[in-house]
Amino acid sequence: MAINLDYTNKTIEVTSAYGMVAFYSALMDTFDELSQMDDDVPIKYNTPTEYELINGWEFLADSSLEYLSGGSVIVNKTGGDDVWANIYTLGTIVAGTDIYVVQDGTKLTSFWSSGHIDILVKVTADGTAIDSRKLTIFAREWGDKFDHFEITIPSTGGRNAIPIATDADINNATDVSTVGAYSGLSITFGTVSRDLNNGNGAVNYDVEIDCGGLNLDDVYEWLKYKTYDAASGTLNSVNAYAYVSADSSYSELKAAPFGTFAGGKFFGARGVWITNYHADDANSFQLIDAAGATQTPPATVPVAVSSIVSGDRVGVFRLTAAGGDIDKSEYTVSGAHASGDTTITVVESISGDIPDSGYLRVGDDRHPYDSYSGSVFTLSGTVGTTYSGGETAYVPLIDEESTGTSVSTSIIYDSAIPVLVRVRAYGILPFEVETTVSSSGLSVSAIRTEDTVVT
């Protein structure tokens, strides 16, 4: 028998696996011997799955409980009882899945093997419930759809079934080291007001995800990387491997807590706002705001210039008409603006067919903006100069220096837009082409011809 009994100190040490029925039976078989008649019986059952150590008997160490399964144990102690609940998982899971248990926000050290578990967990210590006897059981293997289940254990412990189901995630097939190396993305918690330009105005979200210019299928995998079983750090003040939602009152997306991905489309969890995603994915997502309302983006189209190199200056300018001039009078600055102002207000209502973020030009002054609403551009910095009002202003569709081989943005498509595309850099001949942003967007491949005269 792999059960060691210390009759003097009334301790029990278990050194190999036992189901609770077998453990109880082994003890009862020992203590019914004539030689044991002068010793106190150490155990009783309250139900076939709930047992209790009695008469001052205790386990030598908590490690003994790692060998038990199939039922719970209450240990009577002078300072208050310990309660060890039995939890076991059931359902269909991917072979080799490592299941982990989070108690009071922290992952318990695993003493069990991969696959389904049948273990005992201490939920009451010295008469005090640990985190109200709440446990959350997770299965978050890389490459699989996640699942988790939260349970509040009854005061008597008992045997508690935990449903867990996982299967392969076809949209999570990239090697984890590759995804972990993605850069430029970030997750920021806190209420933000954002307008999807879908006619619903600005609404609140709880967390903003900067996609770093990546396609949403890559962003989806990165968000899973930030929450899978080996994730490090914290999210919204909880350990990342235990993150489930932006607000505890929200319904959870168990398969992927920030949002799922199916049919080439990202479906955000409640309260999740995404920004700075690749222009090609302007129509490839659906969000749910903090109030629980579904927010679908309007029809947007990509605008992209490729075949460039880092350092190239790229501009896509709206024309007054096909064959016309650059329209530098789209807007008129409304009233005085001082250096240090963080917004610029124009007379006109801002058109919906400009980038969500970009540059507002007032003459040759370029002011980066993060958002706009009504007639107000919210800048990412300050005005830096003074305007008296009446100055003309406009927003190029693209107006930036490249950091790679292409630049892109997206705009809401309303009607065809005649544009002039320019690429310039010292050492090449200026590239320029007039074209049109159509219902499918715009993609221009620049021609970089060496300037053989400049020195």
Secondary structure, 3 states (H helix, E strand, C coil): CCEEEECCCCEEEECCCEEHHHHHHHHHHHHCCHHHCCCCCCEEEEECCEEEECCCCEECCHHHHHHEECCEEEECCCCCCEEEEEEEEECCCCCCCCEEEEECCEECCCCCCCCCCEEEEEEEECCEECHHHEEEEEECCCCECCEEEEEECCCCCCEEEEECCCCECCCCCCCHHHHHCCCCCEEEEEEEEEECCCCCCEEEEEEEEECCCCCHHHHHHHHHHCCCCCCCCEECCEEHHHCCCCCCCCCCCCCCCCEEEECCEEEEEECEEEECCCHHHCCCEEEECCCCCEECCCCEEEEEEECCCCCCEEEEEEECCCCCCECCCCEEECCCECCCCCEEEECCCCCCCCCCCEEEEECCEEEEEEEEECCEEEECCCCCCCECCCCEEECCCEEEECCCCEEEEEEECCCCEEEEEEEECCCECCEEEEEEEECCEEEEECCCCECCCCC
